[in-house]
């Protein structure tokens, strides 16, 4: 059974991951581009 309360948690985790990725690309663009291409 999938609870509706589980969805916001997953979305929050995805948002946090995007923020971390954006921060990493800002600090080291070359490394971030290499990771995204891999």
Secondary structure, DSSP 8 states (H G I E B T S, - for coil): ---HHHHHHHHHHHHHHHHHHHHHHHH-HHHHHHHHH-
